[in-house]
Amino acid sequence: MAYLDGALDATLAAAAGDDAELLRELRAAFLESIERQVDLLRRSRCDGNWNVAAMRLKGLAASFHATDLIELAEDAISSAPGDPVVIRRIEAFLKDFSA
């Protein structure tokens, strides 16, 4: 999946205004937050931990209008804990976003 989420870019740009350094910091903070939730997903072995991490991921994505990531988080919510397909798809989003 290629990173094509224009709403996310627009949200970050609106928050940063003309401040390029702030834009970099916001992108880095967003990326770090996603990575933290993906790490929790990877380590989750029970429904409760998996669902908490997936819901946090969805909330983070919704806060930044990242529609592609919202869909991925919803996939995680409806999947079994530790589903490697879901984790790989979220990791692909991370890779594309950080490129």
N, C-alpha and C positions, 0 to 999 in steps of 0.2 A: 504494500500500500504506500503510495507516495504521499508526502505531506503536502496537502493542497488547501489547508484551512485558512482562507482569507479573513474570516471573522476573528480568528485568534490574532493574526498579525494586526488587524485593525484595532482590536482591543488593546494590545500592547502599545501600539503607536499612539493611540489616544491617551493612554495613561502617561506615556513618556513625553509627549509633545515633541519639541525640537531637541530634546536632550538625548543625544546618541548614547552617552554613557549610561543613563538611566534605562534606556531601552535594552542595552546589553545586560544590565543587572536584573531587570525584570525577566528577560528570557532565561537567564541563568537560574534565577530563583524558581521559575516555573519548571524548568528541566530538573532541577534538584528535587523538587517536590514530587514530580512524577517518578523519578528514580527511586525515591524512598518508598512510595506505594508499590512499585513493581517489585522491589526487594521484599516487601512484606507479602506480596502475592506469591513470590517464589518460595518463601519459607512457610507459608500457610499449609496446614495439613487438616484443618477442621473447617467446617462450614462457617462458624462464627468469625474466625480470623480472616478467612478469605472474603466473606461478605463485607466486613468492616473496611478492609483495604480497597475492595472494589468500589464501595460507596464513597470512600474518601477520594478515590481517583475520579469518580464521576462528579463529585462536588467541585473538585479542583478544575476539571475540564469545563464544567458549567460556568464557573466564576470567570473564566477567560474566554467563553464562547467557542471552545475548541470542539466543534461538532463531531469531527472524526474520532477524537478521544472519548467523547461521551458515548458514542456507539460502541467503542471497544470496551469501555467500562461496563456498559449494559450487557455485552457479551460475557464479560467476566462474572457479573452478578448471576447470570442464568447458567453458568457452567459449574462443573464440579471443582472443588479445591485442587489446586496444582495443575489444572488443565494446561499442558504445554503449548497447545495451539494458540490459546488466548494470550498466554505470556509472550510467545514469539511475535504475535501481531502487535502487541503493545510495545515490545522492544523495537520492532521495525518503525513504529511511529516515533519513538525516542530517537532512533538513529537518523531518521529523515529530518526531524525537528532540529536536532543539534548540528546537522550538516551546514 
